[in-house]
Amino acid sequence: MSAVLVFEDERVLAVSKPAGQTTIPGRGEVGESLLAQLQRERGAKLFIVHRLDREASGMVLFAKDAETHRRLCLEFEARRAGKVYLAAVLGRLEAEGAIDEPLKEFGSGRVAVSPQGKASSTRWKVERPLKGATLLRVEPLTGRKHQIRAHLAFLGHPILGDPRYGPPPRPVGGCPRLMLHALSLRVEAGRVYELSVEAPADFKAVLAGR
């Protein structure tokens, strides 16, 4: 699978990243990152605004110039950017809820709830029940590394297919991919951008089996 163009104008470029590809180059990472791929294909510099876990799929936004990059980064830092994800989690949840637990990154790169962590807030709402699982619509109000994955694991409902968070055996539920998809993004930079991208075929295939 490869990245799919979602939206483009003179300021921004939005694409849907496939699961398994890194957003930016990383030490020890195998394969071409999304940023490197897009810059190579376009022959132009792009500015990274936010990241998406390698194992997740969905919306990633890039700026085309330094000023737009600055404005978008301020939107994310000020928590004005609206982000919505789909997450299929192990077990049954009902209605909606919130997780307001501080998160800390440890030396291994793993993130966990800790009193010494940074303030973190995640809202979730049930989209529909699945067999032995639940599909959630999740909104992270802060932007910590692995926030959704760590918070849902702390709640006792790790994301299906997660190779790092949740009790063994992993990946959780034996799923072939992490069932986390960046569904939509609302952000302002000269104009209001309201962008969304449906879940890819491999995500839908797992849901169909449940």
Backbone as CSV, one residue per row, in Angstrom:
resi,resn,N_x,N_y,N_z,CA_x,CA_y,CA_z,C_x,C_y,C_z
1,MET,0.842,-1.200,0.000,0.000,0.000,0.000,0.874,1.247,0.000
2,SER,0.364,2.320,-0.560,1.101,3.577,-0.594,0.186,4.708,-0.153
3,ALA,0.807,5.860,0.147,0.046,7.018,0.610,-0.913,7.502,-0.470
4,VAL,-2.068,7.998,-0.023,-3.103,8.481,-0.939,-3.329,9.965,-0.684
5,LEU,-3.351,10.756,-1.753,-3.583,12.192,-1.623,-5.001,12.453,-1.125
6,VAL,-5.129,13.285,-0.096,-6.426,13.657,0.465,-6.815,15.076,0.046
7,PHE,-5.836,15.989,0.162,-6.120,17.389,-0.153,-4.809,18.116,-0.408
8,GLU,-4.880,19.124,-1.296,-3.696,19.938,-1.553,-4.111,21.327,-2.030
9,ASP,-3.434,22.351,-1.514,-3.558,23.693,-2.056,-2.177,24.335,-2.010
10,GLU,-2.097,25.652,-2.112,-0.792,26.316,-2.165,-0.069,26.303,-0.825
11,ARG,-0.788,25.993,0.278,-0.188,26.038,1.610,0.106,24.675,2.208
12,VAL,-0.793,23.713,1.994,-0.689,22.428,2.694,-0.851,21.239,1.754
13,LEU,-0.402,20.106,2.247,-0.582,18.829,1.568,-1.038,17.824,2.619
14,ALA,-2.158,17.158,2.384,-2.674,16.150,3.310,-2.746,14.816,2.593
15,VAL,-2.212,13.775,3.224,-2.237,12.441,2.636,-2.698,11.432,3.679
16,SER,-3.138,10.289,3.194,-3.501,9.179,4.071,-2.340,8.201,4.092
17,LYS,-1.684,8.084,5.240,-0.533,7.204,5.399,-0.984,5.767,5.623
18,PRO,-0.361,4.801,4.931,-0.699,3.404,5.196,-0.053,2.921,6.491
19,ALA,-0.638,1.936,7.132,-0.024,1.313,8.302,1.283,0.663,7.874
20,GLY,2.314,0.820,8.714,3.597,0.199,8.426,4.652,1.155,7.908
21,GLN,4.284,2.387,7.590,5.247,3.365,7.100,5.478,4.440,8.153
22,THR,6.734,4.835,8.367,7.032,5.910,9.303,6.657,7.247,8.692
23,THR,6.362,8.215,9.548,6.048,9.554,9.055,7.320,10.293,8.655
24,ILE,8.346,10.202,9.502,9.626,10.852,9.219,10.742,9.823,9.396
25,PRO,11.933,10.090,8.817,13.047,9.149,8.994,13.395,8.994,10.466
26,GLY,13.693,7.771,10.865,14.055,7.517,12.251,15.240,6.580,12.339
27,ARG,15.997,6.685,13.408,17.179,5.843,13.589,16.785,4.371,13.670
28,GLY,17.394,3.576,12.837,17.136,2.150,12.847,15.878,1.726,12.117
29,GLU,15.142,2.691,11.568,13.906,2.360,10.857,14.210,1.830,9.457
30,VAL,13.440,0.840,9.046,13.616,0.232,7.736,12.549,0.787,6.786
31,GLY,12.942,1.087,5.557,11.987,1.578,4.579,11.961,3.090,4.504
32,GLU,11.454,3.608,3.407,11.402,5.044,3.177,10.255,5.669,3.964
33,SER,10.536,6.767,4.640,9.496,7.456,5.402,8.534,8.171,4.459
34,LEU,7.367,8.520,4.981,6.371,9.244,4.198,6.922,10.595,3.749
35,LEU,7.594,11.314,4.662,8.163,12.614,4.322,9.178,12.488,3.195
36,ALA,10.092,11.532,3.322,11.120,11.343,2.305,10.495,10.960,0.964
37,GLN,9.491,10.103,0.998,8.825,9.672,-0.231,8.172,10.849,-0.950
38,LEU,7.426,11.656,-0.206,6.718,12.779,-0.820,7.682,13.830,-1.363
39,GLN,8.759,14.105,-0.630,9.734,15.087,-1.105,10.455,14.578,-2.346
40,ARG,10.736,13.290,-2.380,11.384,12.710,-3.558,10.467,12.773,-4.763
41,GLU,9.214,12.386,-4.583,8.270,12.371,-5.696,7.979,13.772,-6.230
42,ARG,7.968,14.769,-5.328,7.590,16.121,-5.722,8.788,17.019,-6.030
43,GLY,9.950,16.598,-5.597,11.122,17.419,-5.816,11.054,18.747,-5.100
44,ALA,10.384,18.776,-3.954,10.211,20.015,-3.194,10.234,19.711,-1.700
45,LYS,10.672,20.691,-0.912,10.726,20.526,0.532,9.331,20.617,1.139
46,LEU,9.062,19.754,2.097,7.825,19.799,2.867,8.177,19.915,4.341
47,PHE,7.271,20.490,5.121,7.503,20.705,6.553,6.547,19.821,7.348
48,ILE,7.084,19.038,8.260,6.259,18.139,9.068,5.533,18.934,10.160
49,VAL,4.253,18.716,10.293,3.426,19.427,11.278,3.135,18.541,12.482
50,HIS,2.848,17.277,12.241,2.557,16.330,13.321,2.935,14.941,12.840
51,ARG,2.974,13.996,13.739,3.388,12.634,13.388,2.262,11.645,13.644
52,LEU,2.385,10.506,12.984,1.448,9.401,13.175,2.284,8.141,13.352
53,ASP,1.949,7.343,14.360,2.715,6.121,14.634,2.862,5.261,13.382
54,ARG,4.003,4.619,13.268,4.265,3.755,12.119,3.146,2.736,11.923
55,GLU,2.668,2.150,13.008,1.685,1.072,12.909,0.281,1.564,12.580
56,ALA,0.035,2.876,12.730,-1.296,3.439,12.484,-1.435,3.909,11.035
57,SER,-2.669,4.105,10.617,-2.948,4.636,9.277,-3.699,5.951,9.411
58,GLY,-3.781,6.687,8.283,-4.653,7.849,8.267,-3.988,9.176,7.994
59,MET,-4.701,10.233,8.348,-4.393,11.604,7.975,-3.061,12.120,8.516
60,VAL,-2.227,12.617,7.607,-1.008,13.331,7.988,-0.958,14.616,7.165
61,LEU,-0.710,15.733,7.848,-0.704,17.041,7.202,0.714,17.597,7.143
62,PHE,1.089,18.135,5.976,2.391,18.773,5.788,2.177,20.220,5.350
63,ALA,3.094,21.094,5.739,3.091,22.471,5.259,4.053,22.586,4.087
64,LYS,3.734,23.491,3.174,4.586,23.686,2.004,5.580,24.835,2.167
65,ASP,5.387,25.677,3.183,6.299,26.799,3.391,6.482,27.033,4.887
66,ALA,7.522,27.770,5.225,7.891,27.966,6.621,6.826,28.714,7.417
67,GLU,6.178,29.703,6.826,5.171,30.474,7.549,3.941,29.627,7.872
68,THR,3.482,28.846,6.897,2.345,27.953,7.156,2.724,26.921,8.210
69,HIS,3.949,26.430,8.145,4.438,25.476,9.138,4.389,26.088,10.536
70,ARG,4.842,27.322,10.663,4.835,28.001,11.963,3.407,28.133,12.498
71,ARG,2.484,28.540,11.639,1.098,28.750,12.063,0.435,27.434,12.462
72,LEU,0.691,26.393,11.703,0.095,25.099,12.017,0.669,24.524,13.309
73,CYS,1.967,24.667,13.499,2.578,24.167,14.733,2.007,24.880,15.959
74,LEU,1.740,26.171,15.825,1.122,26.914,16.923,-0.284,26.392,17.220
75,GLU,-1.019,26.011,16.166,-2.359,25.451,16.344,-2.306,24.165,17.172
76,PHE,-1.340,23.320,16.853,-1.208,22.062,17.588,-0.718,22.305,19.012
77,GLU,0.250,23.190,19.170,0.787,23.469,20.499,-0.272,24.090,21.413
78,ALA,-1.153,24.906,20.835,-2.208,25.553,21.621,-3.437,24.657,21.793
79,ARG,-3.370,23.452,21.253,-4.458,22.459,21.361,-5.734,22.920,20.675
80,ARG,-5.562,23.715,19.624,-6.723,24.154,18.853,-7.026,23.210,17.692
81,ALA,-6.074,22.360,17.342,-6.280,21.409,16.256,-7.218,20.298,16.729
82,GLY,-8.248,20.026,15.943,-9.199,18.977,16.297,-8.856,17.678,15.589
83,LYS,-8.522,16.648,16.348,-8.110,15.359,15.784,-9.077,14.269,16.228
84,VAL,-9.523,13.450,15.290,-10.422,12.342,15.601,-9.850,11.054,15.000
85,TYR,-9.846,9.998,15.793,-9.341,8.702,15.374,-10.419,7.633,15.522
86,LEU,-10.275,6.569,14.748,-11.032,5.345,14.974,-10.098,4.346,15.630
87,ALA,-10.577,3.670,16.672,-9.771,2.663,17.358,-10.652,1.481,17.726
88,ALA,-10.259,0.298,17.294,-10.964,-0.924,17.686,-10.216,-1.521,18.866
89,VAL,-10.901,-1.614,20.012,-10.242,-2.040,21.242,-10.790,-3.376,21.732
90,LEU,-9.967,-4.065,22.492,-10.348,-5.345,23.067,-11.398,-5.147,24.155
91,GLY,-12.424,-5.987,24.158,-13.438,-5.923,25.201,-14.587,-4.990,24.874
92,ARG,-15.531,-4.920,25.784,-16.754,-4.161,25.565,-16.767,-2.861,26.379
93,LEU,-16.987,-1.769,25.685,-17.186,-0.472,26.322,-18.560,0.049,25.925
94,GLU,-19.117,0.944,26.738,-20.426,1.509,26.446,-20.386,3.024,26.593
95,ALA,-21.247,3.675,25.824,-21.438,5.135,25.892,-20.158,5.892,25.562
96,GLU,-19.645,6.664,26.516,-18.475,7.492,26.269,-17.741,7.739,27.572
97,GLY,-16.544,8.290,27.440,-15.767,8.529,28.645,-14.530,9.357,28.360
98,ALA,-13.746,9.581,29.417,-12.531,10.381,29.309,-11.425,9.739,30.126
99,ILE,-10.198,9.926,29.665,-9.016,9.458,30.392,-8.115,10.670,30.582
100,ASP,-7.949,11.080,31.814,-7.122,12.245,32.136,-6.007,11.799,33.079
101,GLU,-5.051,11.085,32.509,-3.940,10.552,33.288,-2.622,11.035,32.689
102,PRO,-1.679,11.478,33.535,-0.391,11.953,33.028,0.412,10.816,32.394
103,LEU,1.109,11.116,31.311,1.894,10.112,30.584,3.370,10.481,30.606
104,LYS,4.206,9.465,30.780,5.654,9.658,30.794,6.302,8.685,29.827
105,GLU,7.290,9.183,29.070,8.044,8.313,28.172,9.276,7.801,28.902
106,PHE,9.482,6.492,28.844,10.615,5.873,29.511,11.739,5.605,28.507
107,GLY,12.889,5.183,29.005,14.064,4.999,28.161,13.866,4.041,27.013
108,SER,12.978,3.087,27.177,12.714,2.103,26.134,11.897,2.684,24.991
109,GLY,11.381,3.915,25.178,10.488,4.504,24.188,9.032,4.219,24.479
110,ARG,8.802,3.353,25.451,7.433,3.023,25.846,6.859,4.150,26.707
111,VAL,5.577,4.412,26.559,4.891,5.463,27.308,3.905,4.816,28.264
112,ALA,3.810,5.361,29.468,2.885,4.794,30.450,2.394,5.883,31.396
113,VAL,1.261,5.608,32.037,0.716,6.514,33.049,1.685,6.577,34.221
114,SER,1.997,7.801,34.643,2.926,7.998,35.754,2.639,9.335,36.417
115,PRO,2.719,9.408,37.757,2.524,10.688,38.449,3.556,11.737,38.011
116,GLN,4.701,11.278,37.499,5.748,12.184,37.046,5.591,12.558,35.565
117,GLY,4.505,12.114,34.941,4.306,12.357,33.523,3.705,13.719,33.229
118,LYS,3.506,13.976,31.942,2.913,15.230,31.488,1.400,15.090,31.398
119,ALA,0.693,16.161,31.694,-0.773,16.147,31.643,-1.245,15.689,30.269
120,SER,-2.174,14.741,30.262,-2.658,14.149,29.012,-4.152,13.889,29.130
121,SER,-4.872,14.133,28.035,-6.324,13.985,28.076,-6.845,13.381,26.780
122,THR,-7.652,12.337,26.921,-8.226,11.624,25.775,-9.717,11.414,26.001
123,ARG,-10.527,11.752,25.004,-11.965,11.499,25.057,-12.307,10.371,24.093
124,TRP,-13.269,9.529,24.470,-13.681,8.433,23.595,-15.195,8.269,23.620
125,LYS,-15.715,7.741,22.517,-17.143,7.487,22.394,-17.343,6.229,21.560
126,VAL,-18.268,5.391,21.983,-18.503,4.140,21.255,-19.123,4.425,19.895
127,GLU,-18.504,3.863,18.861,-19.028,3.943,17.506,-19.976,2.772,17.258
128,ARG,-19.514,1.554,17.594,-20.380,0.372,17.521,-19.692,-0.814,18.173
129,PRO,-20.470,-1.768,18.690,-19.874,-2.960,19.285,-19.376,-3.924,18.205
130,LEU,-18.349,-4.676,18.539,-17.802,-5.710,17.671,-17.766,-7.017,18.452
131,LYS,-17.443,-8.095,17.802,-17.343,-9.383,18.478,-16.107,-9.396,19.376
132,GLY,-16.344,-9.361,20.682,-15.235,-9.361,21.639,-14.447,-8.070,21.654
133,ALA,-14.973,-7.029,21.030,-14.257,-5.762,20.931,-15.251,-4.623,20.757
134,THR,-14.733,-3.402,20.685,-15.568,-2.215,20.502,-14.852,-1.236,19.586
135,LEU,-15.585,-0.677,18.644,-15.023,0.357,17.788,-15.317,1.709,18.423
136,LEU,-14.268,2.488,18.662,-14.396,3.785,19.312,-14.040,4.924,18.359
137,ARG,-14.642,6.070,18.639,-14.221,7.333,18.032,-13.474,8.058,19.139
138,VAL,-12.207,8.360,18.901,-11.334,8.872,19.956,-10.809,10.261,19.597
139,GLU,-10.801,11.147,20.587,-10.296,12.500,20.387,-9.214,12.805,21.422
140,PRO,-7.953,12.846,21.014,-6.891,13.240,21.951,-6.849,14.760,22.074
141,LEU,-7.018,15.265,23.280,-7.016,16.712,23.489,-5.603,17.246,23.691
142,THR,-4.676,16.341,24.008,-3.256,16.675,24.067,-2.556,15.814,23.022
143,GLY,-1.284,16.080,22.790,-0.591,15.371,21.712,0.642,14.621,22.160
144,ARG,0.523,13.805,23.181,1.670,13.042,23.674,1.969,11.836,22.769
145,LYS,3.218,11.414,22.787,3.618,10.224,22.044,2.819,9.018,22.509
146,HIS,2.284,8.244,21.573,1.529,7.013,21.847,0.377,7.244,22.821
147,GLN,-0.150,8.469,22.865,-1.155,8.806,23.876,-2.380,7.908,23.842
148,ILE,-2.984,7.755,22.688,-4.206,6.954,22.596,-3.923,5.503,22.972
149,ARG,-2.837,4.968,22.469,-2.494,3.565,22.746,-2.244,3.340,24.239
150,ALA,-1.480,4.226,24.858,-1.164,4.078,26.278,-2.387,4.301,27.158
151,HIS,-3.197,5.285,26.831,-4.393,5.565,27.632,-5.405,4.427,27.559
152,LEU,-5.654,3.900,26.371,-6.633,2.821,26.238,-6.126,1.537,26.885
153,ALA,-4.826,1.295,26.828,-4.260,0.132,27.517,-4.420,0.293,29.026
154,PHE,-4.198,1.503,29.531,-4.380,1.782,30.958,-5.828,1.555,31.371
155,LEU,-6.754,1.884,30.475,-8.182,1.694,30.741,-8.556,0.213,30.803
156,GLY,-7.656,-0.645,30.296,-7.934,-2.079,30.275,-8.517,-2.540,28.955
157,HIS,-8.472,-1.661,27.952,-9.006,-1.980,26.628,-7.982,-1.589,25.558
158,PRO,-6.889,-2.359,25.470,-5.851,-2.033,24.492,-6.368,-2.137,23.062
159,ILE,-5.709,-1.436,22.162,-6.115,-1.442,20.754,-5.739,-2.771,20.109
160,LEU,-6.667,-3.339,19.362,-6.402,-4.584,18.656,-5.198,-4.412,17.730
161,GLY,-4.357,-5.431,17.698,-3.188,-5.405,16.834,-2.007,-4.646,17.389
162,ASP,-2.108,-4.128,18.614,-0.994,-3.357,19.172,0.148,-4.297,19.569
163,PRO,1.347,-4.081,19.026,2.478,-4.949,19.342,3.228,-4.532,20.598
164,ARG,2.863,-3.385,21.186,3.634,-2.851,22.314,2.816,-2.656,23.579
165,TYR,1.559,-2.242,23.470,0.742,-1.934,24.633,-0.352,-2.977,24.820
166,GLY,-0.652,-3.266,26.093,-1.642,-4.290,26.396,-0.955,-5.560,26.869
167,PRO,-1.684,-6.435,27.560,-1.087,-7.664,28.089,-0.754,-8.639,26.971
168,PRO,0.273,-9.482,27.183,0.575,-10.518,26.184,-0.537,-11.564,26.168
169,PRO,-0.699,-12.341,25.105,0.167,-12.295,23.921,-0.136,-11.085,23.040
170,ARG,0.891,-10.599,22.365,0.749,-9.487,21.444,1.234,-9.908,20.057
171,PRO,0.726,-9.315,19.005,-0.188,-8.176,18.985,-1.559,-8.514,19.579
172,VAL,-2.157,-7.533,20.207,-3.431,-7.713,20.911,-4.480,-8.304,19.975
173,GLY,-5.109,-9.389,20.426,-6.173,-10.021,19.660,-5.685,-10.748,18.421
174,GLY,-4.367,-10.811,18.212,-3.821,-11.492,17.049,-4.089,-10.783,15.734
175,CYS,-4.454,-9.499,15.791,-4.773,-8.757,14.560,-3.515,-8.488,13.737
176,PRO,-3.655,-8.475,12.417,-2.498,-8.280,11.545,-1.980,-6.854,11.479
177,ARG,-2.742,-5.882,12.010,-2.303,-4.489,12.016,-2.876,-3.783,13.232
178,LEU,-2.260,-2.661,13.609,-2.796,-1.845,14.684,-4.093,-1.209,14.217
179,MET,-5.158,-1.417,14.971,-6.477,-0.920,14.575,-6.700,0.508,15.071
180,LEU,-5.809,1.394,14.620,-5.878,2.816,14.933,-5.754,3.590,13.623
181,HIS,-6.743,4.449,13.363,-6.787,5.190,12.103,-7.105,6.655,12.373
182,ALA,-6.247,7.560,11.868,-6.474,8.998,11.997,-7.538,9.405,10.995
183,LEU,-8.746,9.615,11.488,-9.923,9.788,10.648,-10.090,11.207,10.114
184,SER,-9.899,12.200,10.969,-10.149,13.578,10.525,-9.289,14.579,11.282
185,LEU,-9.182,15.759,10.678,-8.375,16.827,11.256,-9.018,18.170,10.918
186,ARG,-9.134,19.017,11.930,-9.622,20.379,11.719,-8.575,21.339,12.263
187,VAL,-8.074,22.226,11.400,-7.008,23.123,11.805,-7.098,24.400,10.971
188,GLU,-6.515,25.487,11.482,-6.590,26.764,10.772,-5.199,27.283,10.453
189,ALA,-5.024,27.736,9.209,-3.778,28.377,8.782,-4.114,29.247,7.581
190,GLY,-4.573,30.449,7.848,-5.018,31.313,6.771,-6.458,31.047,6.370
191,ARG,-6.896,29.851,6.543,-8.270,29.403,6.323,-8.497,28.183,7.194
192,VAL,-9.735,27.781,7.355,-10.042,26.592,8.152,-10.003,25.368,7.247
193,TYR,-9.222,24.385,7.657,-9.159,23.115,6.932,-9.904,22.065,7.735
194,GLU,-10.890,21.450,7.118,-11.625,20.342,7.727,-11.469,19.160,6.790
195,LEU,-10.594,18.237,7.157,-10.196,17.138,6.281,-10.521,15.801,6.920
196,SER,-10.900,14.830,6.097,-11.181,13.495,6.613,-10.815,12.461,5.564
197,VAL,-10.535,11.255,6.024,-10.194,10.165,5.113,-10.717,8.857,5.705
198,GLU,-11.422,8.084,4.903,-11.992,6.841,5.410,-10.911,5.815,5.695
199,ALA,-11.246,4.852,6.520,-10.302,3.797,6.878,-9.947,2.964,5.645
200,PRO,-8.698,2.495,5.554,-8.276,1.717,4.395,-8.828,0.298,4.407
201,ALA,-8.588,-0.414,3.326,-9.147,-1.756,3.139,-8.689,-2.734,4.229
202,ASP,-7.420,-2.659,4.656,-6.944,-3.610,5.661,-7.598,-3.370,7.009
203,PHE,-7.944,-2.126,7.325,-8.666,-1.797,8.559,-10.093,-2.338,8.473
204,LYS,-10.749,-2.073,7.347,-12.136,-2.539,7.167,-12.223,-4.061,7.171
205,ALA,-11.186,-4.724,6.662,-11.199,-6.191,6.602,-11.226,-6.798,8.012
206,VAL,-10.475,-6.189,8.929,-10.496,-6.671,10.319,-11.869,-6.451,10.940
207,LEU,-12.463,-5.284,10.701,-13.797,-5.006,11.231,-14.827,-5.974,10.684
208,ALA,-14.697,-6.304,9.399,-15.652,-7.219,8.763,-15.629,-8.595,9.395
209,GLY,-14.480,-8.976,9.949,-14.345,-10.282,10.591,-14.858,-10.292,12.010
210,ARG,-15.356,-9.124,12.451,-15.870,-9.022,13.818,-17.282,-8.457,13.827
